[in-house]
């Protein structure tokens, strides 16, 4: 089918005044079909004419007809922009094909949509083959957790460093987001490690596998970016922290902070001694040490002990003491021992380096 001459389009404008909705609906379909014959060749005044006619006809059509036109128009890179933008802001049944597929929408158009429309529209944009960083940033700011999950599930969505930091803050408080965050291929590795203490075991294993694969240069780059962040603190320091830390630090400087002393500290009624000693021997911060002990994080304890190059028997002693109030703690000794044996020390050291980023100066707020 050949393109319609401009004079014929002018005649169609007159026909658009036809009061019969059925005839107007059929006319809209005809004009749309004509336009879609060679859309890439239409420009200038002719495109403006198509835009005027199609917009005028679509304005009074029911939702199903507008959705049909939206689906058709979404297939071309060269579309009547006035009509396209109106349909993109229409009911989601109409807007979805354009928001998810249309390549005619500019980044500015997408920014307008995600800045002004509701969650259904944000989710549709989140499913596009490619979502620019600027658009993703607005979606993370305005989207609810369901929308955020949709965006993060899309490998074509590009997120800036600042946006990824926002994502991590939200994901730490929402288990429904844990898997999609940890499994994102482009998640900065230091931010992925921030998820370690809040995700389940299989996702921790994924984080450890990523740490194991890290090239030293990439590790240093990730650490340098992470140092700019505010440290994450698990509560506040105990009143006797500074005094006991100084005592333990003195022992360390004089080579008297040993695994045997650490085992003795673990049985001390005052847990601050053990936590200060573990923190110094594993080179992690006090608050992280306290978190993994109080929450009985055996796999995290294994990482800390392996980084400190402690004997497996000592690790198992610590683990049994930590779990002494749980059923079958002794029966799980072989499982914990295997965990410790299978953990490469180099991987533990890399993970510890991310934990060090959590170090907070002074008393935590």
ABEGO torsion letter per residue (X at the ends): XBBBBAAAAAAAAAAAABABAAAAAAAAAAAAAAAAABAAABBEAAAAAAAAAAAAAAAABBAAAAAAAAAAAAABABBBAAAAAAAAABBAAAAAAAAAABAABBAAAAAAAAAABBAAAAAAAAABABBBAAAAAAAAAABBAAAAAAAAABAABBBBAAAAAAAAAAAAABAAAAAAAAABAABBAAAAAAAAAABBAAAAAAAAAAAAABBAAAAAAAAAAAAABBBBBBEBBBAAAAAAAAAAAAAAAAGABBAAAAAAAAABABAAAAAAAAAAAAGBBAAAAAAAAAAGBAAAAAAAAAAAGBBAAAAAAAAAAAAAABBGAAAAAAAAAAAAAABBAAAAAAAAAAAAAABBBEBBX
